[in-house]
């Protein structure tokens, strides 16, 4: 059987005349300098990558908490465009299935549309903020980024590695598989996946770094060690401090400092005391201060092009739990858009006494 990458490439060649986009060196657009004065927001109210209801309400809750207003407070010059929520119609697989991949028809359909939307936002020269939904949406978000710039580095901030395949997943929930779906080195570990011909696993896991890991499945640990994936768990955060961890992560995934940067941020990377309203919380996580620092440093590279913020679930916990979690999400996203805890720079000095 052909490996997944070869199958995806073959199918894409066969259907290229239909106008579908291709991942090829000739068609890929080189990374552009990010215009941080232009920001695009995409909502993905998607909950089919896992079993707990409510995570699809995350984008609405974050918007209603005043996300756009808080970003605008950074500077009145910011041009913020909300592209609305991703809509999709689930594919009909006509009986074709892949074992242990629940709701695949929904995951494939939603992510395909998201990929196109993210590319549109980036092509419009905007920093792209994607609001989830569960972490399965990162397949489409990162794929869309790769259509804009073939040289992409990813920081995956999460309590979990999300590195299972359908053969190793203990649950079959696809929100635990996105890194494995995206990684070129793992393409041979997958069967043919119907509905996913639009997505090629072409990003190298050498260009991905984890921060915040503390709940890793046995198979995931084997893969991390076998391929030497850059994995900074909470033990490393405690040993080196978040400043050094972030420096090492950026240096390893983008040593030349030339790649377009994508941060995929699961709110459960924060300690449950900071963000209780999420579906797979694990004690002993990042503080909100550490989480904000990651976003600030990503922004300060000048290469941050896309951010995912996922797994906020307003249906879990008390109203205070929800408020605390959504508030944390807003703080993280505002930092990703350039807010400085030292104080934002005034647009005019006219009010300063002479």
Secondary structure, DSSP 8 states (H G I E B T S, - for coil): ---HHHHHHHHHHHHGGGT-----TTT--------TTEEEEEEE---TTSS-TTGGGHHHHHHHTTHHHHHHTT-TT-EEEEEEE--------TT---TT-TTHHHHHHHHHHHHHHHHHHHHTT-EEEEEESSGGGHHHHHHHHHHH-S-EEEEEE-SB-----TTT-SS--GGGTHHHHHBGGGGGGS---TT-TT----B-GGGEEEEEE-B--HHHHHHHHHHT-EEEEHHHHHHH-HHHHHHHHHHHH-TTS-SEEEEEEEGGGB-TTT---STT--SS-B-HHHHHHHHHHHHHTT-EEEEEEE---TTSS-HHHHHHHHHHHHHHHHHHTT--TT----S--TTS--
